[in-house]
Amino acid sequence: MPTDRSARRLLAFALGTAAIFDITGAVIYRVLRTGLPPSPQEPRAGPFQLSTMTIQDAHREAVTRARDANGQSPSA
């Protein structure tokens, strides 16, 4: 017949392990955070504006790199 002590021991072990790794992870993050480069500043535009700017930049680049059959750049 199984006892309830084994379940409590397992739960205590799991919670103790989680606590140890949580504290260790927090300490390591705080120590290494000072050595990390700063996060890039996001422009104040929203996601739709950012995707539109990406598409426009890609279009400009594609037009400047495009060549027709004669090797001439088409006029945009």
C-alpha positions as CSV (number, residue, x, y, z in Angstrom):
1,M,0.0,0.0,0.0
2,P,1.6,3.3,-1.0
3,T,2.0,6.0,1.6
4,D,1.4,9.7,1.3
5,R,4.9,10.4,2.6
6,S,6.5,9.5,-0.7
7,A,4.3,12.0,-2.6
8,R,5.1,14.7,0.0
9,R,8.8,14.0,-0.4
10,L,8.6,14.1,-4.1
11,L,6.7,17.4,-4.0
12,A,9.1,18.9,-1.5
13,F,12.1,17.8,-3.6
14,A,10.5,19.3,-6.7
15,L,9.7,22.6,-5.0
16,G,13.2,22.8,-3.4
17,T,14.8,22.1,-6.8
18,A,12.7,24.8,-8.5
19,A,13.5,27.3,-5.8
20,I,17.3,26.6,-6.0
21,F,17.3,27.0,-9.8
22,D,15.0,30.1,-9.7
23,I,17.3,31.9,-7.2
24,T,20.4,30.8,-9.1
25,G,18.9,31.9,-12.4
26,A,18.0,35.3,-10.9
27,V,21.5,35.8,-9.6
28,I,23.2,34.9,-12.8
29,Y,20.8,37.1,-14.8
30,R,21.6,40.1,-12.6
31,V,25.3,39.5,-12.8
32,L,25.3,39.0,-16.6
33,R,22.8,41.8,-17.3
34,T,25.5,44.5,-16.6
35,G,27.7,43.0,-19.4
36,L,24.9,42.8,-22.0
37,P,24.7,45.6,-24.6
38,P,21.7,47.9,-24.2
39,S,18.5,47.0,-26.0
40,P,18.0,48.8,-29.3
41,Q,15.6,51.7,-29.2
42,E,12.4,50.9,-31.1
43,P,11.0,53.6,-33.3
44,R,7.8,55.1,-32.1
45,A,5.9,53.7,-35.1
46,G,3.5,50.8,-34.6
47,P,3.9,47.4,-36.1
48,F,1.9,48.3,-39.3
49,Q,4.1,51.3,-39.9
50,L,7.2,49.3,-39.4
51,S,6.1,46.6,-41.8
52,T,5.2,49.2,-44.4
53,M,8.6,50.8,-44.1
54,T,10.3,47.4,-44.5
55,I,8.3,46.7,-47.7
56,Q,9.1,50.2,-49.1
57,D,12.8,49.8,-48.4
58,A,12.8,46.4,-50.0
59,H,11.0,47.8,-53.1
60,R,13.5,50.6,-53.4
61,E,16.4,48.1,-53.2
62,A,14.7,45.8,-55.7
63,V,14.2,48.6,-58.2
64,T,17.8,49.8,-57.9
65,R,19.1,46.3,-58.4
66,A,16.8,45.4,-61.3
67,R,18.1,45.1,-64.8
68,D,16.1,44.5,-68.0
69,A,17.1,42.1,-70.8
70,N,19.6,44.7,-72.3
71,G,21.3,45.1,-69.0
72,Q,19.9,48.6,-68.5
73,S,18.2,49.8,-65.3
74,P,14.5,50.4,-65.9
75,S,13.2,53.8,-64.9
76,A,11.1,53.7,-61.8
